[in-house]
Amino acid sequence: MFRRRRPLLRAAAVGGGAYMAGKHMARRQDDQYAAEDDQNQRISDLESQQQQQAPPPAQAPPAAAPASSATIDQLKQLSDLHEQGVLTDAEFSAAKAKLLGT
């Protein structure tokens, strides 16, 4: 009769230990999932706050059109006329502004 109790006692001890270890791992995994869910919720809250607070993007001023070779040639002609004294400073400035569109 005593021989039979020892194997049963040993099996009960091993089984009980395995049960407790499994229960501990399940609790730890549940805690980890809860922490991840909490972190994900906080990140979502922060992202929604940032989207609400973000100002609309400012529109950039239109970029100046690149000068074509014809425009550059006309500017050189105006500069030559200004250097020769045919155009006054005011006439040169007005012609240059008209040519550049400013």
Biopython code that builds the backbone (N, CA, C, O; Angstrom):
import numpy as np
from Bio.PDB.StructureBuilder import StructureBuilder

atoms = [
    (1, "MET", "N", (0.793, -1.182, 0.000)),
    (1, "MET", "CA", (0.000, 0.000, 0.000)),
    (1, "MET", "C", (0.848, 1.264, 0.000)),
    (1, "MET", "O", (0.478, 2.248, -0.640)),
    (2, "PHE", "N", (1.952, 1.260, 0.686)),
    (2, "PHE", "CA", (2.814, 2.435, 0.703)),
    (2, "PHE", "C", (3.524, 2.645, -0.631)),
    (2, "PHE", "O", (3.843, 3.772, -1.011)),
    (3, "ARG", "N", (3.756, 1.589, -1.303)),
    (3, "ARG", "CA", (4.409, 1.718, -2.592)),
    (3, "ARG", "C", (3.537, 2.484, -3.563)),
    (3, "ARG", "O", (4.051, 3.234, -4.394)),
    (4, "ARG", "N", (2.295, 2.322, -3.482)),
    (4, "ARG", "CA", (1.396, 2.939, -4.428)),
    (4, "ARG", "C", (1.240, 4.442, -4.153)),
    (4, "ARG", "O", (1.003, 5.201, -5.093)),
    (5, "ARG", "N", (1.361, 4.881, -2.937)),
    (5, "ARG", "CA", (1.161, 6.273, -2.590)),
    (5, "ARG", "C", (2.283, 7.161, -3.123)),
    (5, "ARG", "O", (2.028, 8.305, -3.499)),
    (6, "ARG", "N", (3.476, 6.678, -3.161)),
    (6, "ARG", "CA", (4.576, 7.511, -3.619)),
    (6, "ARG", "C", (4.441, 7.893, -5.086)),
    (6, "ARG", "O", (4.597, 9.074, -5.394)),
    (7, "PRO", "N", (4.169, 7.006, -5.987)),
    (7, "PRO", "CA", (3.997, 7.431, -7.376)),
    (7, "PRO", "C", (2.816, 8.379, -7.537)),
    (7, "PRO", "O", (2.882, 9.298, -8.354)),
    (8, "LEU", "N", (1.773, 8.189, -6.807)),
    (8, "LEU", "CA", (0.640, 9.090, -6.893)),
    (8, "LEU", "C", (0.993, 10.459, -6.323)),
    (8, "LEU", "O", (0.593, 11.488, -6.867)),
    (9, "LEU", "N", (1.732, 10.464, -5.239)),
    (9, "LEU", "CA", (2.154, 11.728, -4.631)),
    (9, "LEU", "C", (3.077, 12.490, -5.582)),
    (9, "LEU", "O", (2.966, 13.705, -5.748)),
    (10, "ARG", "N", (3.983, 11.745, -6.194)),
    (10, "ARG", "CA", (4.902, 12.370, -7.147)),
    (10, "ARG", "C", (4.131, 12.922, -8.341)),
    (10, "ARG", "O", (4.409, 14.043, -8.767)),
    (11, "ALA", "N", (3.206, 12.207, -8.879)),
    (11, "ALA", "CA", (2.403, 12.663, -10.014)),
    (11, "ALA", "C", (1.570, 13.880, -9.628)),
    (11, "ALA", "O", (1.412, 14.806, -10.424)),
    (12, "ALA", "N", (1.046, 13.881, -8.429)),
    (12, "ALA", "CA", (0.252, 15.020, -7.964)),
    (12, "ALA", "C", (1.126, 16.254, -7.816)),
    (12, "ALA", "O", (0.689, 17.358, -8.144)),
    (13, "ALA", "N", (2.343, 16.094, -7.333)),
    (13, "ALA", "CA", (3.258, 17.232, -7.155)),
    (13, "ALA", "C", (3.673, 17.796, -8.508)),
    (13, "ALA", "O", (3.691, 19.013, -8.694)),
    (14, "VAL", "N", (4.006, 16.927, -9.448)),
    (14, "VAL", "CA", (4.412, 17.374, -10.777)),
    (14, "VAL", "C", (3.237, 18.035, -11.486)),
    (14, "VAL", "O", (3.392, 19.103, -12.078)),
    (15, "GLY", "N", (2.095, 17.426, -11.432)),
    (15, "GLY", "CA", (0.911, 17.989, -12.082)),
    (15, "GLY", "C", (0.506, 19.314, -11.474)),
    (15, "GLY", "O", (0.134, 20.238, -12.196)),
    (16, "GLY", "N", (0.572, 19.421, -10.160)),
    (16, "GLY", "CA", (0.234, 20.677, -9.490)),
    (16, "GLY", "C", (1.214, 21.785, -9.842)),
    (16, "GLY", "O", (0.825, 22.937, -10.030)),
    (17, "GLY", "N", (2.494, 21.421, -9.929)),
    (17, "GLY", "CA", (3.507, 22.418, -10.317)),
    (17, "GLY", "C", (3.301, 22.898, -11.738)),
    (17, "GLY", "O", (3.433, 24.087, -12.027)),
    (18, "ALA", "N", (2.976, 21.971, -12.623)),
    (18, "ALA", "CA", (2.732, 22.340, -14.019)),
    (18, "ALA", "C", (1.495, 23.214, -14.132)),
    (18, "ALA", "O", (1.459, 24.158, -14.921)),
    (19, "TYR", "N", (0.482, 22.894, -13.337)),
    (19, "TYR", "CA", (-0.740, 23.700, -13.348)),
    (19, "TYR", "C", (-0.441, 25.129, -12.895)),
    (19, "TYR", "O", (-0.901, 26.085, -13.518)),
    (20, "MET", "N", (0.314, 25.275, -11.832)),
    (20, "MET", "CA", (0.639, 26.604, -11.309)),
    (20, "MET", "C", (1.525, 27.387, -12.296)),
    (20, "MET", "O", (1.350, 28.592, -12.472)),
    (21, "ALA", "N", (2.467, 26.693, -12.931)),
    (21, "ALA", "CA", (3.322, 27.362, -13.909)),
    (21, "ALA", "C", (2.504, 27.843, -15.100)),
    (21, "ALA", "O", (2.703, 28.958, -15.583)),
    (22, "GLY", "N", (1.588, 27.009, -15.573)),
    (22, "GLY", "CA", (0.729, 27.401, -16.691)),
    (22, "GLY", "C", (-0.169, 28.571, -16.333)),
    (22, "GLY", "O", (-0.386, 29.476, -17.139)),
    (23, "LYS", "N", (-0.687, 28.538, -15.115)),
    (23, "LYS", "CA", (-1.543, 29.629, -14.652)),
    (23, "LYS", "C", (-0.748, 30.934, -14.544)),
    (23, "LYS", "O", (-1.250, 32.003, -14.892)),
    (24, "HIS", "N", (0.480, 30.839, -14.066)),
    (24, "HIS", "CA", (1.342, 32.027, -13.954)),
    (24, "HIS", "C", (1.656, 32.607, -15.339)),
    (24, "HIS", "O", (1.613, 33.823, -15.526)),
    (25, "MET", "N", (1.969, 31.747, -16.298)),
    (25, "MET", "CA", (2.278, 32.217, -17.652)),
    (25, "MET", "C", (1.055, 32.866, -18.296)),
    (25, "MET", "O", (1.186, 33.881, -18.981)),
    (26, "ALA", "N", (-0.124, 32.299, -18.087)),
    (26, "ALA", "CA", (-1.351, 32.869, -18.654)),
    (26, "ALA", "C", (-1.622, 34.246, -18.044)),
    (26, "ALA", "O", (-2.020, 35.169, -18.755)),
    (27, "ARG", "N", (-1.410, 34.391, -16.741)),
    (27, "ARG", "CA", (-1.621, 35.679, -16.082)),
    (27, "ARG", "C", (-0.616, 36.713, -16.604)),
    (27, "ARG", "O", (-0.964, 37.869, -16.845)),
    (28, "ARG", "N", (0.621, 36.278, -16.771)),
    (28, "ARG", "CA", (1.647, 37.193, -17.279)),
    (28, "ARG", "C", (1.326, 37.627, -18.715)),
    (28, "ARG", "O", (1.516, 38.789, -19.073)),
    (29, "GLN", "N", (0.846, 36.700, -19.523)),
    (29, "GLN", "CA", (0.488, 37.021, -20.903)),
    (29, "GLN", "C", (-0.708, 37.966, -20.940)),
    (29, "GLN", "O", (-0.732, 38.887, -21.757)),
    (30, "ASP", "N", (-1.687, 37.764, -20.088)),
    (30, "ASP", "CA", (-2.834, 38.667, -20.008)),
    (30, "ASP", "C", (-2.401, 40.069, -19.601)),
    (30, "ASP", "O", (-2.897, 41.059, -20.139)),
    (31, "ASP", "N", (-1.468, 40.152, -18.645)),
    (31, "ASP", "CA", (-0.958, 41.463, -18.229)),
    (31, "ASP", "C", (-0.226, 42.154, -19.372)),
    (31, "ASP", "O", (-0.343, 43.367, -19.550)),
    (32, "GLN", "N", (0.522, 41.383, -20.140)),
    (32, "GLN", "CA", (1.251, 41.952, -21.271)),
    (32, "GLN", "C", (0.287, 42.470, -22.332)),
    (32, "GLN", "O", (0.498, 43.553, -22.879)),
    (33, "TYR", "N", (-0.773, 41.709, -22.632)),
    (33, "TYR", "CA", (-1.764, 42.157, -23.607)),
    (33, "TYR", "C", (-2.484, 43.413, -23.130)),
    (33, "TYR", "O", (-2.759, 44.314, -23.922)),
    (34, "ALA", "N", (-2.785, 43.469, -21.852)),
    (34, "ALA", "CA", (-3.459, 44.648, -21.303)),
    (34, "ALA", "C", (-2.553, 45.875, -21.407)),
    (34, "ALA", "O", (-3.025, 46.964, -21.733)),
    (35, "ALA", "N", (-1.257, 45.708, -21.132)),
    (35, "ALA", "CA", (-0.316, 46.826, -21.229)),
    (35, "ALA", "C", (-0.194, 47.300, -22.681)),
    (35, "ALA", "O", (-0.140, 48.503, -22.938)),
    (36, "GLU", "N", (-0.151, 46.356, -23.630)),
    (36, "GLU", "CA", (-0.062, 46.732, -25.049)),
    (36, "GLU", "C", (-1.325, 47.459, -25.503)),
    (36, "GLU", "O", (-1.247, 48.438, -26.245)),
    (37, "ASP", "N", (-2.493, 46.981, -25.057)),
    (37, "ASP", "CA", (-3.746, 47.653, -25.412)),
    (37, "ASP", "C", (-3.789, 49.067, -24.846)),
    (37, "ASP", "O", (-4.238, 49.996, -25.518)),
    (38, "ASP", "N", (-3.322, 49.228, -23.614)),
    (38, "ASP", "CA", (-3.292, 50.549, -22.989)),
    (38, "ASP", "C", (-2.351, 51.480, -23.753)),
    (38, "ASP", "O", (-2.678, 52.642, -23.991)),
    (39, "GLN", "N", (-1.191, 50.969, -24.133)),
    (39, "GLN", "CA", (-0.227, 51.778, -24.882)),
    (39, "GLN", "C", (-0.790, 52.156, -26.250)),
    (39, "GLN", "O", (-0.637, 53.299, -26.680)),
    (40, "ASN", "N", (-1.432, 51.223, -26.933)),
    (40, "ASN", "CA", (-2.015, 51.513, -28.242)),
    (40, "ASN", "C", (-3.115, 52.563, -28.130)),
    (40, "ASN", "O", (-3.251, 53.422, -29.001)),
    (41, "GLN", "N", (-3.903, 52.493, -27.052)),
    (41, "GLN", "CA", (-4.971, 53.475, -26.847)),
    (41, "GLN", "C", (-4.385, 54.869, -26.619)),
    (41, "GLN", "O", (-4.896, 55.855, -27.150)),
    (42, "ARG", "N", (-3.307, 54.948, -25.826)),
    (42, "ARG", "CA", (-2.676, 56.256, -25.581)),
    (42, "ARG", "C", (-2.075, 56.825, -26.862)),
    (42, "ARG", "O", (-2.155, 58.029, -27.103)),
    (43, "ILE", "N", (-1.478, 55.973, -27.680)),
    (43, "ILE", "CA", (-0.911, 56.437, -28.950)),
    (43, "ILE", "C", (-2.016, 56.945, -29.865)),
    (43, "ILE", "O", (-1.858, 57.976, -30.518)),
    (44, "SER", "N", (-3.136, 56.227, -29.916)),
    (44, "SER", "CA", (-4.262, 56.666, -30.750)),
    (44, "SER", "C", (-4.803, 58.006, -30.272)),
    (44, "SER", "O", (-5.132, 58.872, -31.083)),
    (45, "ASP", "N", (-4.895, 58.180, -28.946)),
    (45, "ASP", "CA", (-5.372, 59.451, -28.398)),
    (45, "ASP", "C", (-4.438, 60.595, -28.779)),
    (45, "ASP", "O", (-4.896, 61.670, -29.167)),
    (46, "LEU", "N", (-3.132, 60.366, -28.670)),
    (46, "LEU", "CA", (-2.164, 61.409, -29.020)),
    (46, "LEU", "C", (-2.223, 61.753, -30.509)),
    (46, "LEU", "O", (-2.143, 62.923, -30.882)),
    (47, "GLU", "N", (-2.362, 60.740, -31.350)),
    (47, "GLU", "CA", (-2.437, 60.995, -32.793)),
    (47, "GLU", "C", (-3.682, 61.790, -33.145)),
    (47, "GLU", "O", (-3.632, 62.683, -33.990)),
    (48, "SER", "N", (-4.799, 61.471, -32.502)),
    (48, "SER", "CA", (-6.025, 62.220, -32.796)),
    (48, "SER", "C", (-5.908, 63.663, -32.298)),
    (48, "SER", "O", (-6.431, 64.577, -32.935)),
    (49, "GLN", "N", (-5.233, 63.876, -31.172)),
    (49, "GLN", "CA", (-5.023, 65.241, -30.683)),
    (49, "GLN", "C", (-4.140, 66.025, -31.645)),
    (49, "GLN", "O", (-4.402, 67.197, -31.918)),
    (50, "GLN", "N", (-3.105, 65.386, -32.156)),
    (50, "GLN", "CA", (-2.212, 66.069, -33.093)),
    (50, "GLN", "C", (-2.935, 66.413, -34.378)),
    (50, "GLN", "O", (-2.694, 67.477, -34.948)),
    (51, "GLN", "N", (-3.807, 65.550, -34.847)),
    (51, "GLN", "CA", (-4.544, 65.836, -36.078)),
    (51, "GLN", "C", (-5.507, 66.988, -35.868)),
    (51, "GLN", "O", (-5.719, 67.788, -36.779)),
    (52, "GLN", "N", (-6.096, 67.088, -34.684)),
    (52, "GLN", "CA", (-7.035, 68.169, -34.407)),
    (52, "GLN", "C", (-6.308, 69.499, -34.252)),
    (52, "GLN", "O", (-6.844, 70.540, -34.631)),
    (53, "GLN", "N", (-5.108, 69.480, -33.706)),
    (53, "GLN", "CA", (-4.368, 70.709, -33.451)),
    (53, "GLN", "C", (-3.547, 71.167, -34.641)),
    (53, "GLN", "O", (-3.125, 72.323, -34.672)),
    (54, "ALA", "N", (-3.308, 70.322, -35.608)),
    (54, "ALA", "CA", (-2.454, 70.674, -36.738)),
    (54, "ALA", "C", (-3.123, 71.750, -37.589)),
    (54, "ALA", "O", (-4.259, 71.574, -38.029)),
    (55, "PRO", "N", (-2.424, 72.869, -37.825)),
    (55, "PRO", "CA", (-2.991, 73.909, -38.691)),
    (55, "PRO", "C", (-2.967, 73.448, -40.144)),
    (55, "PRO", "O", (-2.149, 72.607, -40.518)),
    (56, "PRO", "N", (-3.844, 73.985, -40.947)),
    (56, "PRO", "CA", (-3.815, 73.600, -42.359)),
    (56, "PRO", "C", (-2.506, 74.058, -42.988)),
    (56, "PRO", "O", (-1.978, 75.110, -42.628)),
    (57, "PRO", "N", (-1.987, 73.285, -43.913)),
    (57, "PRO", "CA", (-0.709, 73.655, -44.520)),
    (57, "PRO", "C", (-0.840, 74.968, -45.289)),
    (57, "PRO", "O", (-1.803, 75.192, -46.022)),
    (58, "ALA", "N", (0.159, 75.824, -45.095)),
    (58, "ALA", "CA", (0.163, 77.114, -45.776)),
    (58, "ALA", "C", (0.486, 76.907, -47.253)),
    (58, "ALA", "O", (1.292, 76.050, -47.617)),
    (59, "GLN", "N", (-0.154, 77.700, -48.079)),
    (59, "GLN", "CA", (0.107, 77.585, -49.508)),
    (59, "GLN", "C", (1.379, 78.348, -49.831)),
    (59, "GLN", "O", (1.567, 79.488, -49.404)),
    (60, "ALA", "N", (2.227, 77.715, -50.573)),
    (60, "ALA", "CA", (3.483, 78.327, -50.969)),
    (60, "ALA", "C", (3.214, 79.344, -52.073)),
    (60, "ALA", "O", (2.328, 79.149, -52.904)),
    (61, "PRO", "N", (3.980, 80.424, -52.076)),
    (61, "PRO", "CA", (3.798, 81.384, -53.164)),
    (61, "PRO", "C", (4.168, 80.734, -54.486)),
    (61, "PRO", "O", (5.036, 79.862, -54.530)),
    (62, "PRO", "N", (3.529, 81.145, -55.543)),
    (62, "PRO", "CA", (3.836, 80.526, -56.837)),
    (62, "PRO", "C", (5.293, 80.770, -57.213)),
    (62, "PRO", "O", (5.822, 81.870, -57.055)),
    (63, "ALA", "N", (5.906, 79.740, -57.701)),
    (63, "ALA", "CA", (7.308, 79.841, -58.083)),
    (63, "ALA", "C", (7.430, 80.651, -59.370)),
    (63, "ALA", "O", (6.580, 80.596, -60.258)),
    (64, "ALA", "N", (8.507, 81.393, -59.426)),
    (64, "ALA", "CA", (8.749, 82.189, -60.622)),
    (64, "ALA", "C", (9.037, 81.249, -61.792)),
    (64, "ALA", "O", (9.745, 80.253, -61.642)),
    (65, "ALA", "N", (8.494, 81.569, -62.924)),
    (65, "ALA", "CA", (8.720, 80.743, -64.102)),
    (65, "ALA", "C", (10.174, 80.869, -64.522)),
    (65, "ALA", "O", (10.737, 81.963, -64.490)),
    (66, "PRO", "N", (10.780, 79.771, -64.911)),
    (66, "PRO", "CA", (12.173, 79.859, -65.325)),
    (66, "PRO", "C", (12.301, 80.723, -66.586)),
    (66, "PRO", "O", (11.481, 80.659, -67.502)),
    (67, "ALA", "N", (13.343, 81.513, -66.590)),
    (67, "ALA", "CA", (13.552, 82.428, -67.715)),
    (67, "ALA", "C", (13.942, 81.631, -68.953)),
    (67, "ALA", "O", (14.847, 80.798, -68.903)),
    (68, "SER", "N", (13.264, 81.885, -70.049)),
    (68, "SER", "CA", (13.584, 81.193, -71.288)),
    (68, "SER", "C", (14.733, 81.934, -71.978)),
    (68, "SER", "O", (15.112, 83.036, -71.581)),
    (69, "SER", "N", (15.258, 81.316, -72.992)),
    (69, "SER", "CA", (16.383, 81.933, -73.697)),
    (69, "SER", "C", (15.947, 83.219, -74.403)),
    (69, "SER", "O", (16.740, 84.151, -74.532)),
    (70, "ALA", "N", (14.669, 83.277, -74.870)),
    (70, "ALA", "CA", (14.183, 84.500, -75.514)),
    (70, "ALA", "C", (14.124, 85.640, -74.504)),
    (70, "ALA", "O", (14.475, 86.775, -74.824)),
    (71, "THR", "N", (13.685, 85.343, -73.295)),
    (71, "THR", "CA", (13.613, 86.365, -72.249)),
    (71, "THR", "C", (15.013, 86.857, -71.893)),
    (71, "THR", "O", (15.229, 88.054, -71.701)),
    (72, "ILE", "N", (15.949, 85.935, -71.808)),
    (72, "ILE", "CA", (17.328, 86.315, -71.486)),
    (72, "ILE", "C", (17.909, 87.195, -72.590)),
    (72, "ILE", "O", (18.597, 88.176, -72.308)),
    (73, "ASP", "N", (17.634, 86.847, -73.832)),
    (73, "ASP", "CA", (18.125, 87.669, -74.951)),
    (73, "ASP", "C", (17.535, 89.079, -74.889)),
    (73, "ASP", "O", (18.254, 90.055, -75.102)),
    (74, "GLN", "N", (16.235, 89.199, -74.600)),
    (74, "GLN", "CA", (15.604, 90.513, -74.517)),
    (74, "GLN", "C", (16.186, 91.327, -73.360)),
    (74, "GLN", "O", (16.368, 92.538, -73.479)),
    (75, "LEU", "N", (16.480, 90.650, -72.228)),
    (75, "LEU", "CA", (17.103, 91.353, -71.102)),
    (75, "LEU", "C", (18.491, 91.878, -71.479)),
    (75, "LEU", "O", (18.869, 92.984, -71.091)),
    (76, "LYS", "N", (19.237, 91.087, -72.229)),
    (76, "LYS", "CA", (20.564, 91.529, -72.670)),
    (76, "LYS", "C", (20.454, 92.733, -73.608)),
    (76, "LYS", "O", (21.261, 93.660, -73.535)),
    (77, "GLN", "N", (19.454, 92.711, -74.484)),
    (77, "GLN", "CA", (19.252, 93.855, -75.386)),
    (77, "GLN", "C", (18.888, 95.106, -74.589)),
    (77, "GLN", "O", (19.402, 96.191, -74.858)),
    (78, "LEU", "N", (18.000, 94.948, -73.607)),
    (78, "LEU", "CA", (17.629, 96.097, -72.776)),
    (78, "LEU", "C", (18.837, 96.626, -72.014)),
    (78, "LEU", "O", (19.021, 97.836, -71.883)),
    (79, "SER", "N", (19.655, 95.709, -71.514)),
    (79, "SER", "CA", (20.854, 96.128, -70.787)),
    (79, "SER", "C", (21.815, 96.886, -71.700)),
    (79, "SER", "O", (22.400, 97.893, -71.300)),
    (80, "ASP", "N", (21.971, 96.393, -72.934)),
    (80, "ASP", "CA", (22.848, 97.087, -73.891)),
    (80, "ASP", "C", (22.316, 98.487, -74.203)),
    (80, "ASP", "O", (23.085, 99.447, -74.259)),
    (81, "LEU", "N", (21.010, 98.600, -74.404)),
    (81, "LEU", "CA", (20.410, 99.912, -74.688)),
    (81, "LEU", "C", (20.571, 100.836, -73.489)),
    (81, "LEU", "O", (20.806, 102.032, -73.660)),
    (82, "HIS", "N", (20.448, 100.304, -72.288)),
    (82, "HIS", "CA", (20.609, 101.128, -71.086)),
    (82, "HIS", "C", (22.044, 101.600, -70.944)),
    (82, "HIS", "O", (22.285, 102.750, -70.578)),
    (83, "GLU", "N", (23.004, 100.720, -71.229)),
    (83, "GLU", "CA", (24.419, 101.099, -71.137)),
    (83, "GLU", "C", (24.791, 102.122, -72.198)),
    (83, "GLU", "O", (25.642, 102.980, -71.966)),
    (84, "GLN", "N", (24.155, 102.036, -73.363)),
    (84, "GLN", "CA", (24.436, 103.000, -74.432)),
    (84, "GLN", "C", (23.792, 104.352, -74.149)),
    (84, "GLN", "O", (24.132, 105.344, -74.794)),
    (85, "GLY", "N", (22.878, 104.405, -73.205)),
    (85, "GLY", "CA", (22.219, 105.653, -72.865)),
    (85, "GLY", "C", (20.930, 105.883, -73.619)),
    (85, "GLY", "O", (20.337, 106.954, -73.493)),
    (86, "VAL", "N", (20.472, 104.916, -74.402)),
    (86, "VAL", "CA", (19.229, 105.061, -75.143)),
    (86, "VAL", "C", (18.045, 105.027, -74.175)),
    (86, "VAL", "O", (17.075, 105.764, -74.351)),
    (87, "LEU", "N", (18.129, 104.157, -73.136)),
    (87, "LEU", "CA", (17.053, 104.051, -72.140)),
    (87, "LEU", "C", (17.506, 104.689, -70.826)),
    (87, "LEU", "O", (18.658, 104.545, -70.418)),
    (88, "THR", "N", (16.591, 105.388, -70.179)),
    (88, "THR", "CA", (16.873, 105.948, -68.860)),
    (88, "THR", "C", (16.712, 104.842, -67.824)),
    (88, "THR", "O", (16.244, 103.747, -68.135)),
    (89, "ASP", "N", (17.107, 105.144, -66.590)),
    (89, "ASP", "CA", (16.971, 104.157, -65.514)),
    (89, "ASP", "C", (15.509, 103.754, -65.315)),
    (89, "ASP", "O", (15.216, 102.570, -65.144)),
    (90, "ALA", "N", (14.611, 104.699, -65.335)),
    (90, "ALA", "CA", (13.192, 104.426, -65.121)),
    (90, "ALA", "C", (12.633, 103.571, -66.270)),
    (90, "ALA", "O", (11.878, 102.626, -66.039)),
    (91, "GLU", "N", (13.017, 103.921, -67.519)),
    (91, "GLU", "CA", (12.529, 103.142, -68.661)),
    (91, "GLU", "C", (13.076, 101.714, -68.611)),
    (91, "GLU", "O", (12.363, 100.755, -68.906)),
    (92, "PHE", "N", (14.352, 101.588, -68.232)),
    (92, "PHE", "CA", (14.960, 100.263, -68.144)),
    (92, "PHE", "C", (14.273, 99.418, -67.073)),
    (92, "PHE", "O", (13.984, 98.242, -67.296)),
    (93, "SER", "N", (14.009, 100.025, -65.899)),
    (93, "SER", "CA", (13.348, 99.307, -64.818)),
    (93, "SER", "C", (11.949, 98.879, -65.216)),
    (93, "SER", "O", (11.541, 97.753, -64.932)),
    (94, "ALA", "N", (11.197, 99.775, -65.880)),
    (94, "ALA", "CA", (9.840, 99.452, -66.299)),
    (94, "ALA", "C", (9.838, 98.342, -67.345)),
    (94, "ALA", "O", (9.009, 97.435, -67.271)),
    (95, "ALA", "N", (10.741, 98.393, -68.312)),
    (95, "ALA", "CA", (10.814, 97.366, -69.350)),
    (95, "ALA", "C", (11.217, 96.024, -68.773)),
    (95, "ALA", "O", (10.703, 94.979, -69.171)),
    (96, "LYS", "N", (12.149, 96.069, -67.826)),
    (96, "LYS", "CA", (12.609, 94.830, -67.188)),
    (96, "LYS", "C", (11.474, 94.197, -66.366)),
    (96, "LYS", "O", (11.270, 92.984, -66.411)),
    (97, "ALA", "N", (10.746, 95.027, -65.620)),
    (97, "ALA", "CA", (9.625, 94.517, -64.820)),
    (97, "ALA", "C", (8.539, 93.945, -65.718)),
    (97, "ALA", "O", (7.951, 92.911, -65.401)),
    (98, "LYS", "N", (8.268, 94.615, -66.847)),
    (98, "LYS", "CA", (7.249, 94.117, -67.779)),
    (98, "LYS", "C", (7.683, 92.787, -68.370)),
    (98, "LYS", "O", (6.865, 91.884, -68.545)),
    (99, "LEU", "N", (8.967, 92.664, -68.676)),
    (99, "LEU", "CA", (9.490, 91.455, -69.284)),
    (99, "LEU", "C", (9.480, 90.270, -68.301)),
    (99, "LEU", "O", (9.184, 89.137, -68.681)),
    (100, "LEU", "N", (9.804, 90.551, -67.055)),
    (100, "LEU", "CA", (9.831, 89.490, -66.044)),
    (100, "LEU", "C", (8.477, 89.217, -65.440)),
    (100, "LEU", "O", (8.303, 88.217, -64.744)),
    (101, "GLY", "N", (7.506, 90.087, -65.690)),
    (101, "GLY", "CA", (6.155, 89.886, -65.188)),
    (101, "GLY", "C", (5.992, 90.258, -63.733)),
    (101, "GLY", "O", (5.124, 89.711, -63.052)),
    (102, "THR", "N", (6.808, 91.177, -63.236)),
    (102, "THR", "CA", (6.690, 91.604, -61.832)),
    (102, "THR", "C", (6.280, 93.049, -61.763)),
    (102, "THR", "O", (6.127, 93.596, -60.671)),
]
sb = StructureBuilder()
sb.init_structure("model")
sb.init_model(0)
sb.init_chain("A")
sb.init_seg("    ")
for serial, (resi, resn, name, xyz) in enumerate(atoms, 1):
    if name == "N":
        sb.init_residue(resn, " ", resi, " ")
    sb.init_atom(name, np.array(xyz, "f"), 0.0, 1.0, " ", f" {name:<3s}", serial, name[0])
structure = sb.get_structure()
